[in-house]
Amino acid sequence: MEHKPSLSFTVVTHNNQDRIKSTLLSIISAVDNLFSYKIFIVDNESADKTLEIVRSMGYAQIEIIPSQNRGFGFGHNVVLSKLESTYHFIVNPDIRIKDSQSLKIMIDYMNKNPSVGLLSPLILNEDGSIQHLFRNRPTVLDAAIRFAGANVLRKRQEKFINLASGYNQILPIENASGSFMLMRTDVFKKIKGFDERYFMYYEDSDLTRKVNEISSAMFVPIASVTHSWERANGKNIKYIWIMLQSLYKYMHKWGWALW
């Protein structure tokens, strides 16, 4: 008899009262009694009604873990010692999984490809358009031109996001988005999760590199999720500064790739 995998999900929240319920309901609806599962809500000191909303949903499979607001990676690592699942999902609080079929495609792919440690699906905007998050390893140049506008070094920007791939092929990925990742739980544990030195930004780039050292990370666009994406760093000097600090940490750790 074939062993049915178990699933775990971590959602790190900080004042997400407007979106958390729809995200959790999309997860629960997608699982739809197909798999045993556990959802961990790691709350980074929310001051709104996020936790009140989660508690009111009344699902035994949801566990709330209060945490200090020490960053994205730290929040997701809080659950490392609690994980007993086959597969673990890293989920932003503004993600929606379309349906059970979408989830099943991801699980089937992982079941059939035991060498794959991380799956990055096609990530869509709410209007169905593609978020171009099939990215190469970051360089200082790539980081710089993202602030300069879409028409600056356009071919370089298109190369960084692998636009020529058409976003319709299963391919290795060097830089998966942390907004949604499906990981083999034993791989997530073996690499000891995220590097907590990053408060925000580049922790997903770092994690993808660690995964690729011991297994493989794959872009699998036959599966998709919806992401209500907002680039806070483009609006606030605080987030630009955090991004620059994270870029420095990433380059210092992995080697300075200027271009």
Secondary structure, 3 states (H helix, E strand, C coil): CCCCCCEEEEEEECCCCCCHHHHHHHHHHHHCCCCCEEEEEEEECCCCCHHHHHHHHCCCCEEEEEECCCCHHHHHHCCHHHCCCCEEEEECCCEEECCHHHHHHHHHHHHHCCCEEEEEEEEECCCCCECCCCECCCCHHHHHHCCCCCCCCHHHHHHHCCHHHCCCCCEECCECCCCEEEEEHHHHHHCCCCCCCCCCCCHHHHHHHHHHHHCEEEEEEEEEEEECCCCHHHCCHHHHHHHHHHHHHHHHHHCCCCC
